[in-house]
């Protein structure tokens, strides 16, 4: 009976973590959740194996392996790279394959009209300084800012 309660508690924990991962846009945070859950499941599985319950330890070990691999979170819907479908079946993820338009580039850099190259460089530098990946920012946003600068500079 206590093993069933442990499994139910961890299924609830798994659900809560998958919800947090779905709301998070940070691959780094998702990786921390994935590996952290895998370590906890692995240790718990090892402790239960020592107590003699091979079946429950095997299930927890499998959960640890699938969590570290990432496929557990894909199944639970917590992986932000999996397509999110709306009621009509449309993918709601940002489309990364479409080329950026000049208007989008202006919006990203916060510019209007026909900015000069110095204005473009200044806006690019100011934004990139704020969200550079070395400062804890996003690689994706830095890539978009660089792409916007390239488009506007020609």
C-alpha positions in Angstrom: 0.0 0.0 0.0 2.7 2.6 0.8 4.3 1.9 -2.6 1.0 2.7 -4.4 0.8 6.0 -2.5 4.4 6.8 -3.5 3.6 6.1 -7.2 0.5 8.2 -7.0 2.4 11.1 -5.4 5.1 10.9 -8.1 2.5 10.8 -10.9 1.0 14.0 -9.4 4.6 15.5 -9.1 5.2 14.5 -12.7 2.0 16.3 -13.9 2.9 19.4 -12.0 6.5 19.5 -13.4 5.1 19.0 -16.9 2.8 21.9 -16.4 5.7 24.1 -15.3 7.8 23.0 -18.2 4.9 23.8 -20.6 4.7 27.3 -19.3 8.5 27.8 -19.3 10.2 29.0 -22.5 13.7 28.3 -21.1 15.4 25.2 -22.5 17.9 25.5 -19.6 15.1 25.4 -17.0 13.4 22.4 -18.8 16.7 20.5 -18.8 17.1 21.2 -15.0 13.6 19.8 -14.4 14.2 16.8 -16.6 17.5 15.8 -15.0 16.4 16.7 -11.5 13.3 14.5 -11.8 15.5 11.7 -13.3 17.9 11.8 -10.3 15.1 11.8 -7.8 13.3 8.9 -9.5 16.6 7.0 -9.8 17.5 7.4 -6.2 14.0 6.5 -5.1 14.0 3.5 -7.3 17.4 2.4 -5.9 16.1 2.7 -2.3 13.0 0.7 -3.1 15.1 -1.9 -4.9 17.2 -2.3 -1.7 14.0 -2.9 0.2 13.2 -5.7 -2.2 10.4 -4.5 -4.4 11.8 -5.1 -7.8 8.7 -4.2 -9.8 8.2 -0.7 -8.3 12.0 0.0 -8.5 11.8 -1.0 -12.2 9.0 1.4 -12.9 10.8 4.2 -11.1 14.0 3.4 -13.0 12.1 3.5 -16.3 10.6 6.9 -15.4 14.1 8.2 -14.5 15.5 6.9 -17.8 12.6 8.4 -19.9 12.9 11.7 -18.0 16.6 12.1 -18.7 16.1 11.1 -22.3 13.2 13.7 -22.7 10.6 11.4 -24.1 8.6 11.3 -20.9 8.1 15.0 -21.1 7.1 14.8 -24.7 4.4 12.3 -23.8 3.3 14.4 -20.9 3.1 17.5 -23.1 5.7 19.5 -21.2 8.3 19.8 -24.0 8.1 23.2 -25.5 9.5 22.0 -28.8 6.5 19.7 -29.5 3.7 21.2 -31.6 0.9 22.6 -29.6 -2.5 22.1 -31.3 -5.5 24.4 -30.9 -9.0 23.1 -31.2 -8.8 23.5 -35.0 -5.6 21.5 -35.3 -3.3 24.5 -36.0 0.2 24.5 -34.6 0.5 27.5 -32.2 4.3 27.5 -32.0 6.2 30.4 -33.5 7.2 29.5 -37.0 11.0 29.5 -37.2 11.3 28.6 -40.8 9.6 31.7 -42.2 11.9 34.5 -43.2 11.7 37.7 -41.2 10.1 40.6 -42.9 11.5 44.2 -42.7 8.5 45.3 -40.6 9.2 42.5 -38.1 12.8 43.4 -38.0 11.9 47.1 -37.3 9.5 45.9 -34.5 12.2 43.7 -32.9 14.7 46.5 -32.8 12.1 49.1 -31.8 12.7 51.3 -34.8 10.4 53.0 -37.3 10.6 54.2 -40.9 14.0 54.1 -42.6 16.6 54.1 -39.8 20.2 54.9 -40.6 22.9 52.2 -40.1 24.1 53.9 -37.0 20.6 53.8 -35.5 20.3 50.2 -36.4 23.7 49.4 -34.8 22.8 51.3 -31.7 19.4 49.6 -31.2 21.0 46.2 -31.9 23.8 46.8 -29.4 21.4 48.1 -26.7 19.0 45.1 -27.0 21.7 42.5 -27.3 23.4 43.9 -24.2 20.2 43.3 -22.3 19.5 39.8 -23.4 22.8 38.3 -24.4 23.0 34.5 -23.6 26.2 35.1 -21.5 24.1 37.4 -19.2 21.4 34.7 -18.8 19.4 35.7 -21.8 17.9 33.6 -24.5 19.8 32.2 -27.4 16.6 32.4 -29.5 16.1 36.1 -28.8 19.7 36.9 -29.5 19.4 35.1 -32.8 16.3 37.1 -33.7 17.9 40.4 -32.8 21.0 39.5 -35.0 18.7 38.4 -37.8 16.7 41.7 -37.6 20.0 43.7 -37.8 21.2 41.7 -40.8 17.9 42.3 -42.6 17.8 46.0 -41.9 21.5 46.5 -42.8 20.9 44.7 -46.1 
